């Protein structure tokens, strides 16, 4: 996809309905998402966490929004945040923008991201403690190795 701008130095916002839909259709992991979005009768926000590198434990966050009414950029918005856990990327601007524009519940979106991260960490057999930091102007996820007792 070529039509994008940086929301922050680590968060890219893509726009252009045709480009976003073509990208999602070309990605086998997003086929179900395309179907869900096309059938949606109201605004939908889908945060997706993916594991990009098992060795370096690199997680990417994609947030896909389909609006029920066309905005200046079209019906679709696609946000990408690469390696957001290791970099402790502040997701405040992204999640605040998405929730204000869509009416989604911020806490629900944060919980959904946290749940996906937890499930992915279990999948790669990593004993992480995941912590969500959410205060006035910061939302980020951090991980630390879980201390294992020798008793």
C-alpha positions in Angstrom: 0.0 0.0 0.0 1.3 3.4 -0.9 -1.2 6.0 0.4 -0.1 6.5 4.0 0.9 9.1 6.5 2.7 8.8 9.9 0.3 9.4 12.8 3.4 9.3 15.0 7.0 8.3 14.2 6.1 4.6 14.8 2.4 4.5 13.6 1.4 4.5 10.0 -2.1 5.2 8.8 -3.1 3.9 5.4 -6.0 5.2 3.5 -7.7 4.6 0.2 -10.5 2.0 0.2 -9.3 0.2 -3.0 -5.7 -0.2 -1.7 -6.7 -1.4 1.7 -9.3 -3.9 0.4 -6.8 -5.3 -2.2 -4.1 -5.6 0.5 -6.4 -7.5 2.8 -7.6 -9.8 0.0 -4.0 -10.6 -1.0 -3.1 -11.5 2.6 -4.4 -15.0 3.5 -4.4 -14.1 7.2 -6.9 -11.3 6.6 -9.5 -13.2 4.4 -11.9 -13.7 7.2 -11.5 -10.0 8.2 -12.5 -8.9 4.7 -15.7 -11.0 4.8 -16.6 -9.7 8.3 -16.0 -6.1 7.2 -18.0 -6.4 4.0 -21.0 -7.8 5.9 -20.9 -5.2 8.7 -23.8 -2.9 8.9 -22.2 -0.5 11.4 -18.7 0.8 12.1 -16.3 -2.0 13.0 -12.9 -1.8 14.7 -10.6 -4.8 14.5 -7.3 -4.8 16.3 -5.0 -7.7 15.2 -1.7 -8.7 16.8 0.7 -10.8 14.8 3.9 -12.4 15.7 6.5 -11.3 13.1 9.7 -12.8 14.5 9.6 -15.7 17.0 13.3 -15.3 17.9 13.2 -11.6 18.6 9.6 -11.7 19.9 8.5 -9.0 17.5 4.8 -8.3 17.6 3.0 -6.0 15.1 -0.3 -4.4 15.7 -2.8 -3.8 12.8 -6.0 -1.9 13.5 -8.6 -2.0 10.8 -11.6 0.3 10.8 -14.6 0.2 8.5 -16.9 3.1 9.0 -20.6 2.9 8.3 -20.5 6.3 6.6 -17.8 7.5 4.2 -15.2 9.8 5.7 -12.8 12.1 3.8 -10.5 9.1 3.4 -13.2 6.6 2.4 -14.9 3.8 4.4 -11.7 2.0 5.5 -8.7 3.0 7.6 -5.7 0.7 8.3 -3.1 1.4 10.9 0.2 -0.5 11.3 2.5 -0.4 14.3 5.6 -2.6 13.9 7.3 -4.1 16.9 5.1 -2.2 19.3 5.9 -4.3 22.4 9.7 -4.2 22.3 9.6 -0.5 21.4 7.0 0.2 24.0 5.2 2.3 21.4 2.7 4.8 22.9 -0.6 3.8 21.3 -2.6 6.6 22.9 -2.9 8.7 19.8 -3.9 5.8 17.6 -6.4 4.2 20.0 -7.9 7.6 21.0 -8.3 8.5 17.3 -9.9 5.2 16.4 -12.3 5.2 19.4 -13.4 8.8 18.9 -14.0 8.2 15.2 -15.8 4.9 15.6 -17.5 5.0 18.9 -15.6 1.9 20.1 -14.9 1.5 23.8 -11.2 2.2 24.5 -10.9 -0.3 27.4 -12.5 -3.0 25.2 -10.0 -2.4 22.4 -7.0 -2.5 24.9 -8.3 -5.7 26.5 -8.6 -7.3 23.1 -5.0 -6.4 22.2 -3.8 -7.7 25.6 -5.6 -11.0 25.2 -4.1 -11.6 21.7 -0.6 -10.8 23.0 -1.1 -13.2 25.9 -2.3 -16.0 23.5 0.6 -15.5 21.2 3.1 -15.6 24.1 1.6 -18.9 25.1 1.9 -20.2 21.5 5.6 -19.5 21.4 6.1 -20.9 24.9 7.3 -17.7 26.4 6.8 -17.1 30.1 6.1 -13.4 29.9 4.3 -11.2 32.3 2.4 -8.7 30.1 1.5 -5.4 31.6 -0.7 -2.8 30.0 0.2 0.8 31.0 -2.7 3.1 30.6 -2.7 6.6 32.1 -3.5 10.1 30.9 -1.5 10.3 27.7 0.2 6.9 27.5 -1.0 3.4 26.5 1.6 0.8 25.8 2.3 -2.9 26.5 5.4 -4.2 28.1 6.7 -7.7 28.8 9.1 -9.1 31.3 10.4 -12.6 31.8 8.4 -14.4 34.5 10.5 -15.3 37.5 10.4 -19.0 38.0 11.0 -20.3 41.6 13.4 -23.1 42.3 11.5 -24.6 45.1 
